[in-house]
Amino acid sequence: MYRNLFAGIAALALTAAAHAEAPLAEAIRTADGMIAVSWTLEGPVDVFVAHEADAGIGEATPLSMDDEDRNVTYQPAGTGRPYFLLRPEAGAVIEVAERVLPLEGGRNFRDLGGYRTADGQSVKWGRLYRSGAMHELTSRDYQYLADLDIAVICDFRANSERAEEPTEWAGGPAEHIDWDYEMDTSGFAAAFAGELSPERSAAAMTEFYRQAPTEFAPRYAVMFERIAAGDLPLAFHCTAGKDRTGVAAGLILTALGVPRETILADYAMSDDLVDYMAELREERETIDPEDPMAFWAQLPEAVIAPFMASDPAYLQAALEQIEADHGSVETYLLEALDVSEADLAAMRRELLE
């Protein structure tokens, strides 16, 4: 995998998560297969479960009424995805679902729903998904994914990446969009010219991120076009699901008005979900010494680590470069991606509640 991951290169840490606004509610899968739903709402709360992202209270099944424990557990039945509706005594109903999809062969496959915007709205669940490569999805995974009704999949991977790890989608009639290109990794040569060091590697990754908004603008433009057109649910991914995908998620969440701290925390989550260094160690054991990537695979782990990491500073660098070049992310969307004001308004109407 990592010969193509390096060709697409990578994205550490919970630094941003410590500063992100705490969610009003969370749904997390436990080791025994249960889903633990917790919330910070005051007073008694009625908890319901539904199996459609846009279901209302009338279409949901009660789980716990007048609950003041601020938590409830749920045993999933079948393969359908559960969505939980929390109705407090005062205030609006809050929906929550598992952020990380419980897939046997998934790679960093998660929902962008539930994040709160600066003006108090929330991103709807079940509309936007980010992921890494999908070639290891199992038949059970596809049964689960078929219920999500994903309409469009934007595959940001280069030709060689798709050829080595092809997606054989069996989760419904989703439209697949990909692009005919190969990654330009010449910018990483500086990291390996002269003395090797973690600092040089991190600097190379930072520069990659600064260039990404321009380099991948044509792909991001198509993704935004489809979102604005209402072609949802939509999934987008690359190989690791953190670099090209991480920038794309950052652009979408910024366009929807999600605070920067939350966006960086979402980006950093990749390190919690995938042990990229462990995967590289496994590949080291089988890589052919004649393979062009053998040099890369045998580098000291301290030198490789910055390429494997999801350091929030990387995404911050990309967003700062956009602001330096265009004044704001929204202006970048208008100027570089040809997203109109009407498109942005349509996205916000469709994706926020």
ABEGO torsion letter per residue (X at the ends): XAAAAAAAEBXXEAAAAAABBBBABBBBBBAAGBBBBBBABBEBBBBBBBABAABBAAABBBABBGBAAGBBBBBBBEABBBBBBBBBABEBBBBBBBABBBBAABBGBBBABGBBBAAGBBBBBGABBBBBBAAABBAAAAAAAAAAGBABBBBABBAAAAAABBBBBAAEBBBBBBBBBBBBAAAAAAAABEBBBAAAAAAAAAAAAAAAAAAAAAAAAAAAAAAAAGBOBBBBBBAAGABAAAAAAAAAAAAAGBBAAAAAAAAAAAAAABBAAAAAAAAAAABBAABAAAAAAABBAAAAAAAABBBAAAAAAAAAAAAAAAGBAAAAAAAAAGBBAAAAAAAAAAABX
